[in-house]
Amino acid sequence: MTQKGGGRGRLVADKRYSSSKQPPKASKPTKPRKNARRGGGNCGGGGGGRGKPPRRNGPVTGLIIGLARLIWRVVWGVGWRLAMIVALVVGAATLYFYSTLPDYTKLLDGRTRGSVTMLDDQGKVFAWRGETFGGQIDAKNVSPYLRDAVVATEDRRFYHHFGISPRGIASAMAINMREGRGPFDGNGGSTITQQTAKLLCLGVKFDPKKWKNEAAYENDCRSGGLRRKIKEVPYAFALELKYSKDEILSIYLNRAYLGAGARGFEAASERYFGISAANVDPQQAAMLAGLLKAPSYYAPTSSLKRSQERAETVLSLMHEQNYLTDRQYLDAKNNPATLSQAAQKRAGGYFADWVMDTIPDFLSRDTTEDVVINTTLDQRIQSAAEDAMKSVYDNKVSKGSKAESAIVVMSADGAVRGMVGGRATKVSGAFNHATMAQRQTGSTFKPFVYATALDLGYTPDSMVDDAPVTVKMPGSPDWSPRNYERSYMGPITLTTALEHSVNVATVRVSEAVGRENVIKVAEGFGFAQDLPNLPSVALGVGESDLLDMTGAYAGILNGGSSVQPYGLTSLTLKGDDQPLFGKPGGIGERVISKKAAQELTYMMRQVVLHGTGRRANIDGYEIAGKTGTTQSARDAWFVGFTSDYVVGVWMGNDDNTPLKGTTGGGLPAEIFHETMKRVLNGEDPKPLPMAHPGDWQVPAQQSQGQSQSAGQAPAQPQRQRRDPSQSILNELLNIFGSN
């Protein structure tokens, strides 16, 4: 049976093929079109449209892409592993530092040594030595203006980061590189937490075997560089984990150095403004915060104008960050902070240095305790002396002069009330011409020649012959003294001889009473150096410093007893009620009789009224004194006194060259006058403790050039000059035992 349809077709086809000797050639396949969709084609079914086929990369491009992918895989693989290692190391270091951190209150005082605070005779602070610490303060209790000023200036995101600020570090690196420095030189971008870590020296304690001194230790702690920054990171993290933000800020506020020896904001506020850090206003807070950038450079005691300009920048930052309203900002800007009166004066620098020199080092320069010293300084008198010197130099000394001067103001018992050791008054650690300069005394020594004579029984009206004399000295050439004016007055009284500072007459008196006796009296009054046993000793060839010379004259004022000059009245450790010891000086042994001292005072009064010291006189006040000029005018002196105060003045050149046209009766007397005029301002005049003509009996006519009867002898002074530091040390040994 024949099939229909499809079967038939196959049959026909079979026949066609079968009739052919060879099979038909297969047709060539059609190339697929570019962009043709997969699954499409010319046959039915998928239906896709006609698109371009995908572009293939060339061999070079493919190689680059493949290499980049390989590098990325390597970097990523190494990077995340390295980051994991770094994180583990930082975490471990952070935990280690965390375990070493104590209670934060133990970190508030960062000093390795104590300080010395000096109080004047009214109990007011006038000087500090060492790094002072004003006491612990808390970030919550200080003035909010101060807290805001520090945060605004040093780390505006302090309360929002975890110890470091990558943004701040990157910004600082950019600034450093833009200004031509290394990326880690200059600005550090440190947060307050990182700065606190640096103040704590990353927990490393001072080791004298490793560091030469504390300064080297602190320089190392504060050094910058990449290694230091890396070390700061885990320590900063540890601080953030261990303490609250306010505790970290409290450590910073207490440990930061703020210039002028002030450690911490409390000490700085007391030093510069005389108030607690809890009470500063916006402009004062801005000035204090501004010191953090460069404490010594911006210290207001160094340059108030520079400090105020820096404070204005801080105020602007506070205003920008909304810590100050517009009104507060303008008010603070228009009324900049100024120093307290005591800080402005910076009075008594020489005095403070001298007091420090009289105290053992373990209670002064090397003290590990905070020491409080009560002193004899009168700041009114100190300022009077400083102003007097400035006035004379500004108005009566040539502009190019290099001459130096010194002033000492003292009470009759040796209490030093004021001291100026040089022309530069606002100093610390400078050469003190009042205590360190040993110079010939010239005619200021002559009163001790006459003191010896008066104590032997001479009177101010006793006669001496002012005529040429030659003194024979065994083993040396004969010596013939001459008067300053190269003339002679003939027979004159002792008063006249001292009044006009007559050299020859003074030598005659010295030789008559015995120069050994004169030397004993002078040394009994407190001369520091061994005086030469020569006839010229009567004319002041021996050396002394101004402090000792002024103290010797105080002995005349007090009635003939020696004094030990002193400035310290008590020394107490801070927090203790009882002082360790009291004053090391004061009135000592009697040297001459009270009668002789009062007669000598009368004679010295005539020096100021009619003699070489007339420029020192002040109308309405009784003043006694004596001028002195050494050979070739290398030194010029004036030392004098009222009923209450002794003032000594010295003038000379540091290189010991002669002064030009200056004698003791000139500029030194002028400086004395200006000083005493200010000291006596507002005080009622008081009479000098002196004898008057008629109070003494003129002895029988004495042979000129001869001494009193052999049975009379001057007082034999027992006192020798004491080293103040040794006397204090002896007191301490008595307290604690000498073993």
VOGU-3710 file (C-alpha; in Angstrom, 3 decimals, decimal comma):
1> mtqkgggrgr> 0,000/0,000/0,000  1,229/3,336/-0,959  1,599/5,967/1,821  0,456/9,500/1,276  1,969/12,759/2,233  5,392/12,735/3,720  6,113/9,237/2,610  5,852/10,182/-0,932  8,282/12,926/-0,672  10,892/10,652/0,763
11> lvadkrysss> 10,370/8,273/-2,073  10,919/10,885/-4,714  13,992/12,129/-2,944  15,346/8,639/-2,750  14,952/8,263/-6,390  16,784/11,497/-7,116  19,693/10,477/-5,077  19,762/7,088/-6,389  19,929/8,253/-9,970  22,966/10,283/-9,304
21> kqppkaskpt> 26,453/8,753/-9,405  27,823/10,979/-6,645  26,121/12,617/-3,633  25,532/16,352/-3,858  28,138/18,691/-2,321  27,282/20,040/1,035  26,551/23,767/1,033  28,925/26,160/3,018  27,641/27,175/6,427  26,527/30,746/6,725
31> kprknarrgg> 28,721/32,993/8,993  26,843/34,287/11,946  26,304/38,015/11,904  28,073/40,159/14,353  25,956/41,101/17,294  23,545/38,284/16,529  21,788/37,166/19,587  22,650/33,775/20,968  19,916/31,234/20,265  18,708/33,154/17,203
41> gncggggggr> 19,389/32,280/13,554  17,616/32,149/10,278  15,419/29,336/11,369  12,304/29,918/13,297  12,071/29,494/16,982  14,224/32,047/18,978  13,368/34,951/16,815  16,190/37,389/18,144  16,970/40,577/16,277  20,121/41,340/14,457
51> gkpprrngpv> 22,843/42,970/16,762  26,654/43,511/16,603  28,784/40,753/18,106  30,917/41,657/21,332  34,289/43,410/20,757  37,318/41,479/21,738  40,381/43,155/23,429  43,663/43,040/21,701  46,438/40,875/23,136  48,360/43,818/24,759
61> tgliiglarl> 45,309/45,249/26,446  44,324/41,879/27,734  47,784/41,343/29,139  47,702/44,658/31,016  44,276/44,004/32,433  45,255/40,580/33,559  48,419/41,850/35,178  46,489/44,601/37,017  44,032/42,057/38,308  46,865/39,883/39,532
71> iwrvvwgvgw> 48,541/42,775/41,320  45,303/43,804/42,947  44,731/40,262/44,190  48,262/40,188/45,670  47,968/43,640/47,239  44,591/42,907/48,683  45,721/39,585/50,009  48,840/41,043/51,624  47,146/44,295/52,682  44,355/42,885/54,737
81> rlamivalvv> 46,722/40,463/56,393  49,191/43,264/57,156  46,369/45,470/58,453  45,310/42,641/60,680  48,858/42,325/62,058  49,110/46,088/62,645  45,757/46,105/64,373  46,845/43,247/66,606  50,131/45,012/67,443  48,403/48,325/68,150
91> gaatlyfyst> 45,778/46,555/70,199  48,374/44,691/72,206  50,383/47,891/72,779  47,226/49,713/73,774  46,325/47,032/76,299  49,868/47,084/77,671  49,852/50,857/78,121  46,354/50,633/79,588  47,600/48,218/82,233  50,395/50,625/83,264
101> lpdytklldg> 48,264/53,741/83,680  47,561/54,770/87,303  44,668/56,737/88,710  44,608/60,005/86,817  45,071/62,133/89,943  48,609/60,722/90,240  49,481/62,219/86,857  48,462/65,796/87,557  51,787/67,087/88,921  54,421/66,380/86,304
111> rtrgsvtmld> 57,416/68,004/87,958  60,481/66,064/88,986  61,551/68,860/91,359  59,841/71,249/93,689  59,587/75,012/93,602  60,416/77,996/95,760  57,812/80,711/96,318  58,941/83,952/97,932  56,691/86,264/99,913  57,450/89,879/100,755
121> dqgkvfawrg> 57,175/91,444/104,215  53,407/91,694/103,730  52,988/88,035/102,795  52,464/88,710/99,081  54,147/86,643/96,383  56,834/88,525/94,483  59,106/85,829/93,048  59,204/82,170/92,100  62,095/79,858/91,428  61,923/76,447/89,820
131> etfggqidak> 58,733/75,223/88,188  55,805/76,219/90,315  52,681/74,121/90,572  49,638/76,061/91,622  47,734/73,028/92,837  45,481/70,448/91,210  42,660/71,715/89,065  39,866/69,829/87,335  38,493/70,418/83,858  35,021/70,596/85,350
141> nvspylrdav> 35,939/73,249/87,894  38,158/75,661/85,965  36,677/78,662/84,253  34,539/77,444/81,327  36,204/80,137/79,227  39,573/78,527/79,861  38,341/75,048/79,002  36,724/76,309/75,817  39,798/78,334/74,837  42,073/75,303/75,135
151> vatedrrfyh> 39,758/73,041/73,141  39,112/75,681/70,465  42,820/76,331/70,039  44,360/72,890/70,355  41,732/70,323/69,317  38,264/71,410/68,264  37,131/67,781/67,804  38,482/66,663/71,169  35,137/65,396/72,448  34,398/63,486/69,220
161> hfgisprgia> 37,511/61,412/68,398  39,122/58,366/69,956  42,536/59,836/70,650  43,897/60,638/67,197  42,664/62,695/64,282  43,751/61,391/60,850  42,290/64,513/59,289  44,359/66,731/61,573  47,552/64,779/60,898  47,015/64,906/57,128
171> samainmreg> 46,338/68,641/57,293  49,471/69,231/59,348  51,595/67,192/56,915  50,266/69,232/54,011  51,091/72,494/55,784  54,607/71,316/56,634  55,344/70,247/53,062  53,862/73,421/51,649  56,185/75,456/53,840  59,236/73,499/52,718
181> rgpfdgnggs> 59,616/71,262/55,759  59,461/67,520/56,109  55,976/66,064/56,527  56,558/65,437/60,222  58,559/68,587/60,973  56,726/71,580/62,431  52,979/71,184/62,789  52,090/67,812/64,194  48,323/67,757/64,046  48,291/66,209/67,491
191> titqqtakll> 45,090/65,955/69,462  44,940/67,001/73,099  45,104/63,296/73,938  48,326/62,917/71,943  49,770/66,040/73,547  48,899/64,590/76,934  50,696/61,385/75,949  53,733/63,491/75,088  53,556/65,344/78,411  53,506/61,953/80,123
201> clgvkfdpkk> 56,532/60,926/78,020  54,593/57,818/76,974  54,957/56,564/80,538  58,777/56,645/80,511  60,278/57,873/83,791  63,349/60,081/84,062  66,543/58,054/84,340  69,730/60,043/85,094  71,791/57,229/83,567  70,048/57,614/80,236
211> wkneaayend> 69,607/61,379/80,079  72,232/63,963/80,926  69,702/66,096/82,753  65,981/66,765/83,008  66,087/69,242/80,136  67,456/66,538/77,832  64,765/64,166/79,095  61,970/66,624/78,361  63,394/67,474/74,935  63,367/63,794/74,075
221> crsgglrrki> 59,812/63,416/75,341  58,642/66,348/73,239  60,509/65,432/70,074  58,532/64,856/66,874  59,090/62,562/63,899  57,371/59,512/62,478  58,577/57,077/65,120  57,297/59,280/67,907  53,924/59,645/66,184  53,633/55,873/65,819
231> kevpyafale> 54,359/55,371/69,515  51,837/58,019/70,491  48,934/56,211/68,801  48,528/53,193/71,132  49,302/55,322/74,168  46,628/57,814/73,120  44,170/54,947/72,638  45,043/53,664/76,102  44,400/57,081/77,608  41,015/57,212/75,924
241> lkyskdeils> 40,129/53,751/77,245  41,382/54,409/80,782  40,147/57,937/81,413  37,191/60,095/80,544  37,621/63,119/78,278  37,470/65,488/81,250  40,121/63,480/83,071  42,440/63,599/80,053  41,862/67,340/79,783  42,533/67,716/83,513
251> iylnraylga> 45,925/66,017/83,139  46,715/68,338/80,246  45,653/71,473/82,133  47,833/70,549/85,104  50,983/69,415/83,281  51,325/71,905/80,416  54,241/74,319/80,713  53,158/77,936/80,253  56,330/80,001/80,548  58,013/81,925/83,368
261> gargfeaase> 58,480/78,725/85,365  54,737/78,027/85,603  53,664/74,393/85,290  49,933/74,069/84,744  47,211/76,643/84,203  46,645/77,289/87,895  50,266/78,312/88,439  50,248/80,383/85,244  47,050/82,181/86,191  48,469/83,016/89,614
271> ryfgisaanv> 51,773/84,068/88,074  50,396/86,369/85,385  47,071/87,585/86,783  47,218/86,926/90,516  43,958/84,920/90,449  42,896/81,287/90,284  42,308/79,567/86,944  38,710/79,127/88,072  38,137/82,876/87,856  39,734/83,988/84,578
281> dpqqaamlag> 37,620/85,907/82,074  37,577/85,258/78,296  40,521/87,531/77,472  42,654/86,059/80,262  41,663/82,530/79,236  42,634/83,314/75,640  46,026/84,629/76,716  46,711/81,507/78,763  45,604/79,150/75,987  47,704/81,094/73,496
291> llkapsyyap> 50,840/80,249/75,476  50,563/76,570/74,533  51,993/77,224/71,071  55,291/78,683/72,352  55,288/79,340/76,126  58,531/81,298/76,434  57,985/83,321/73,260  54,394/84,329/74,032  54,802/84,742/77,803  53,304/88,128/78,753
301> tsslkrsqer> 56,246/88,798/81,055  58,467/88,548/77,974  56,311/90,644/75,635  52,819/91,701/76,677  51,995/93,023/73,198  52,967/89,753/71,532  50,937/87,797/74,067  47,892/90,005/73,510  48,113/89,538/69,740  48,211/85,782/70,173
311> aetvlslmhe> 45,241/85,977/72,567  43,255/87,853/69,924  43,762/84,906/67,557  42,456/82,534/70,214  39,424/84,742/70,829  38,659/84,622/67,116  38,765/80,807/67,175  36,463/80,743/70,197  34,029/83,022/68,415  34,082/80,988/65,203
321> qnyltdrqyl> 33,325/77,820/67,153  30,440/79,486/69,017  32,103/79,488/72,427  31,658/83,258/72,584  28,736/85,388/71,520  29,325/88,390/69,301  29,077/90,684/72,282  31,486/88,624/74,421  33,985/88,439/71,583  33,991/92,172/70,907
331> daknnpatls> 34,213/93,022/74,595  37,170/90,669/75,134  38,906/91,858/71,968  38,585/95,513/72,937  39,777/94,909/76,514  42,816/92,614/76,276  44,208/90,945/79,368  47,017/92,655/81,262  49,457/91,464/83,889  48,886/91,811/87,589
341> qaaqkraggy> 50,766/94,592/89,330  53,280/92,153/90,833  53,865/90,461/87,477  54,300/93,819/85,747  56,904/94,974/88,221  58,799/91,709/88,370  60,476/93,410/91,295  63,127/91,849/93,441  64,855/89,548/90,956  68,310/90,273/92,356
351> fadwvmdtip> 66,988/90,006/95,895  65,375/86,637/95,177  68,564/85,295/93,614  70,555/86,435/96,650  68,145/84,743/99,063  68,425/81,532/97,039  72,206/81,715/97,413  71,889/81,845/101,211  69,908/78,590/101,358  71,337/75,074/100,987
361> dflsrdtted> 70,740/73,645/97,511  68,579/70,800/98,778  66,044/73,403/99,903  66,427/75,717/96,919  67,721/74,737/93,478  67,572/70,992/94,052  64,528/70,850/96,280  62,076/68,033/95,737  59,527/69,803/97,904  57,559/72,997/97,379
371> vvinttldqr> 59,201/75,587/99,597  57,675/78,866/100,811  60,054/81,593/102,004  58,987/84,663/103,929  61,390/87,539/103,294  62,190/91,080/104,389  61,558/92,592/100,948  59,390/95,713/100,884  58,036/95,958/97,346  57,393/99,678/97,715
381> iqsaaedamk> 61,033/100,265/98,644  62,215/97,875/95,941  60,273/99,793/93,309  61,599/103,078/94,710  65,182/101,901/94,243  64,536/100,617/90,729  62,769/103,830/89,703  65,547/105,964/91,213  68,245/104,200/89,231  66,274/104,470/86,020
391> svydnkvskg> 65,608/108,169/86,601  69,276/109,020/87,135  70,455/106,988/84,147  67,766/108,435/81,894  68,443/112,048/82,857  72,015/112,380/84,111  74,133/109,654/82,510  75,383/109,878/78,934  73,559/107,581/76,534  76,600/105,561/75,534
401> skaesaivvm> 77,764/104,901/79,066  78,387/101,273/80,027  78,719/102,092/83,734  76,888/99,750/86,085  75,319/100,509/89,449  73,921/98,713/92,456  71,678/99,737/95,348  70,985/98,106/98,711  68,325/99,377/101,133  68,560/97,974/104,668
411> sadgavrgmv> 67,096/98,422/108,126  69,354/99,047/111,114  69,154/95,386/112,162  70,438/94,116/108,805  67,062/93,306/107,203  67,414/93,976/103,480  64,363/95,871/102,197  65,389/96,310/98,581  68,223/95,341/96,259  69,115/96,370/92,726
421> ggratkvsga> 72,096/94,505/91,349  72,459/96,268/88,022  70,974/98,633/85,470  68,733/95,911/84,059  66,201/95,515/86,852  63,704/92,910/85,577  66,066/89,982/85,518  66,727/86,615/87,073  70,060/84,872/87,277  72,038/87,970/86,247
431> fnhatmaqrq> 75,332/89,102/87,761  74,503/90,867/91,006  76,820/93,833/91,514  75,480/94,297/95,036  76,626/90,893/96,280  79,116/89,514/93,758  81,338/92,483/92,914  84,285/92,819/95,290  85,621/96,344/94,819  87,895/98,741/96,674
441> tgstfkpfvy> 85,875/100,850/99,091  87,762/104,146/98,892  86,803/106,828/101,376  83,657/104,993/102,487  86,081/103,102/104,732  87,131/106,233/106,619  84,240/106,230/109,149  85,726/103,080/110,681  89,018/104,869/111,276  87,163/107,579/113,169
451> ataldlgytp> 84,944/105,006/114,904  88,096/103,472/116,353  89,362/106,868/117,517  86,028/107,835/119,083  85,823/104,504/120,870  89,274/105,204/122,322  88,096/108,491/123,783  88,636/111,002/121,004  85,724/113,354/120,304  84,461/114,926/117,081
461> dsmvddapvt> 86,300/118,111/118,131  89,635/116,399/118,707  92,361/117,930/116,578  94,537/116,362/113,911  97,196/118,015/111,773  96,524/117,919/108,046  100,094/118,299/106,892  102,502/116,184/104,801  103,473/112,943/106,466  105,659/110,000/105,525
471> vkmpgspdws> 105,036/106,567/106,962  107,986/104,227/107,199  107,310/100,571/106,404  109,998/98,010/107,190  111,065/96,146/104,071  109,115/98,488/101,787  109,589/102,006/100,448  108,350/104,858/102,583  104,817/105,975/101,792  103,598/109,581/101,660
481> prnyersymg> 99,823/109,983/101,225  98,365/112,987/99,422  95,028/114,746/99,561  92,650/114,640/96,629  93,019/118,390/96,047  96,811/118,318/96,555  96,562/120,921/99,343  96,615/120,824/103,146  94,330/122,380/105,725  96,610/122,376/108,769
491> pitlttaleh> 95,186/121,619/112,237  91,542/120,552/111,887  88,968/118,671/113,944  88,126/115,052/113,294  84,708/116,238/112,128  86,249/118,497/109,499  88,646/115,778/108,396  85,772/113,361/107,743  83,449/116,058/106,397  85,896/116,910/103,605
501> svnvatvrvs> 87,367/113,407/103,303  90,912/114,545/104,009  93,307/111,699/103,226  96,420/112,741/105,116  94,551/113,582/108,318  92,776/110,220/108,180  96,060/108,354/107,802  97,463/110,259/110,804  94,457/109,220/112,912  94,719/105,602/111,770
511> eavgrenvik> 98,386/105,393/112,637  97,773/107,148/115,969  95,105/104,730/117,159  96,844/101,708/115,628  95,905/100,333/112,238  95,499/96,854/113,760  92,713/98,294/115,903  91,147/99,956/112,865  91,176/96,635/111,018  89,540/94,859/113,980
521> vaegfgfaqd> 86,770/97,432/114,162  86,139/97,303/110,403  86,081/93,516/110,318  83,905/93,521/113,425  81,351/95,561/111,493  81,273/92,865/108,817  83,855/93,369/106,086  84,070/90,149/104,111  87,742/90,184/103,075  90,938/90,214/105,109
531> lpnlpsvalg> 92,061/93,817/105,148  95,727/94,546/104,350  97,827/95,664/107,316  99,163/98,664/105,450  98,959/102,398/106,158  96,835/102,772/103,021  94,113/100,635/104,585  92,760/103,864/106,090  92,006/105,126/102,564  89,957/102,081/101,561
541> vgesdlldmt> 92,374/99,913/99,577  90,656/96,837/100,990  87,790/95,241/99,085  84,187/94,635/99,992  80,850/94,208/98,257  78,027/96,701/98,558  75,886/94,446/100,748  78,582/94,112/103,404  79,434/97,797/103,226  75,791/98,752/103,735
551> gayagilngg> 75,571/96,287/106,624  78,651/97,860/108,239  76,986/101,285/108,110  73,845/99,732/109,627  76,023/98,913/112,604  76,759/102,608/113,040  73,062/103,465/112,851  72,005/100,852/115,406  74,405/102,158/118,033  77,623/100,276/117,375
561> ssvqpyglts> 76,653/96,598/117,032  77,507/94,408/114,083  74,773/93,093/111,823  74,474/90,072/109,590  72,488/91,194/106,518  69,549/88,882/105,905  66,598/88,580/103,575  64,925/85,392/104,798  62,719/85,447/107,867  61,359/81,885/107,727
571> ltlkgddqpl> 61,355/78,851/105,449  58,401/76,469/105,390  57,545/73,422/103,324  54,255/73,975/101,537  51,433/72,486/103,553  53,326/72,601/106,859  52,371/74,947/109,669  55,742/75,239/111,355  58,792/76,699/109,582  61,982/74,682/109,353
581> fgkpggiger> 63,996/77,669/110,559  63,886/81,413/110,963  66,104/84,319/110,012  69,835/83,584/109,836  70,987/87,154/110,474  70,333/90,237/112,532  72,168/92,224/115,197  75,318/90,628/116,524  78,146/91,590/118,862  78,872/95,139/119,967
591> viskkaaqel> 81,837/96,621/118,108  82,063/100,191/119,446  80,314/102,001/122,249  76,923/103,587/121,722  78,477/106,971/122,575  81,113/106,537/119,858  78,433/105,483/117,317  76,294/108,545/118,063  79,278/110,881/117,795  80,277/109,294/114,502
601> tymmrqvvlh> 76,714/109,757/113,243  76,996/113,468/114,025  80,234/113,685/112,053  78,676/111,857/109,070  75,710/114,215/109,233  78,121/117,090/108,590  79,390/115,262/105,487  75,906/115,532/103,980  75,204/119,057/105,231  78,503/120,750/104,389
611> gtgrranidg> 80,943/118,263/102,934  81,419/115,912/99,982  77,935/114,369/100,265  75,786/117,469/99,843  73,962/116,064/96,795  72,527/113,320/98,974  70,757/115,745/101,308  66,950/115,932/101,410  65,377/119,014/102,943  63,439/118,298/106,110
621> yeiagktgtt> 65,140/114,975/106,852  68,264/114,227/108,825  70,655/112,175/106,716  74,198/111,032/107,487  76,583/109,395/105,059  79,941/109,163/103,385  81,240/109,387/99,838  83,980/107,228/98,384  86,055/107,312/95,208  88,845/104,841/94,506
631> qsardawfvg> 92,084/105,440/92,642  91,568/106,736/89,095  87,811/106,803/89,804  87,355/103,115/89,043  84,709/102,875/91,765  82,382/105,504/93,202  80,349/104,975/96,375  77,847/106,671/98,592  76,485/105,016/101,722  74,183/106,897/104,070
641> ftsdyvvgvw> 71,234/106,538/106,388  68,222/108,133/108,014  66,832/107,043/111,370  65,189/103,980/109,753  67,023/103,003/106,585  70,563/102,589/105,321  71,088/102,950/101,570  74,300/101,918/99,840  75,108/102,863/96,240  78,023/101,684/94,100
651> mgnddntplk> 78,924/102,672/90,563  81,672/101,435/88,249  82,556/99,648/85,012  82,605/95,882/84,754  85,987/95,984/83,007  87,369/98,103/85,869  88,133/101,052/83,595  87,869/104,541/85,172  84,557/106,354/85,292  84,387/109,594/83,368
661> gttggglpae> 83,927/112,607/85,595  82,235/110,654/88,375  83,023/110,637/92,098  81,115/109,303/95,070  79,699/112,749/95,718  78,329/112,886/92,181  76,102/110,270/90,543  76,121/107,786/93,460  74,962/110,581/95,790  72,300/111,491/93,198
671> ifhetmkrvl> 71,088/107,873/93,089  70,997/107,815/96,899  69,020/111,066/96,918  66,462/109,782/94,400  66,124/106,458/96,210  65,741/107,911/99,684  63,358/110,601/98,440  61,014/107,878/97,180  61,481/105,712/100,261  60,669/108,607/102,613
681> ngedpkplpm> 57,710/109,820/100,601  54,782/110,263/102,988  56,803/109,472/106,107  57,242/111,946/108,929  60,831/113,131/109,558  62,606/111,490/112,478  65,808/112,664/114,160  68,988/110,680/113,751  70,319/108,899/116,863  73,321/111,178/117,118
691> ahpgdwqvpa> 75,197/113,243/119,687  75,431/117,006/119,440  78,109/119,559/120,331  78,086/119,931/124,085  77,214/116,264/124,578  80,905/115,392/124,644  83,781/116,789/126,615  86,840/117,911/124,735  89,824/116,085/126,227  93,008/117,840/127,169
701> qqsqgqsqsa> 95,200/119,024/124,319  96,407/115,948/122,541  99,734/115,619/120,843  98,994/115,601/117,165  99,756/112,297/115,584  99,897/110,532/119,012  97,462/107,948/120,350  95,568/108,076/123,632  97,163/106,787/126,811  98,377/103,222/126,684
711> gqapaqpqrq> 95,751/102,165/129,194  92,952/102,937/126,697  92,147/100,371/124,035  89,388/100,095/121,485  86,671/97,524/121,835  87,776/94,112/120,697  85,107/92,853/118,284  84,404/89,175/118,656  82,158/88,658/115,666  83,413/87,363/112,349
721> rrdpsqsiln> 81,362/87,280/109,182  79,190/84,213/108,844  78,268/82,386/105,681  74,420/82,582/105,616  74,071/79,201/103,945  76,301/77,626/106,595  74,315/79,197/109,433  71,095/77,815/107,979  72,718/74,436/107,472  73,839/74,440/111,105
731> ellnifgsn> 70,279/75,148/112,207  69,029/72,230/110,121  71,680/69,958/111,607  70,544/71,013/115,065  66,965/70,134/114,130  67,601/66,796/112,458  70,880/65,811/114,122  74,416/66,073/112,794  74,911/62,377/112,040
//
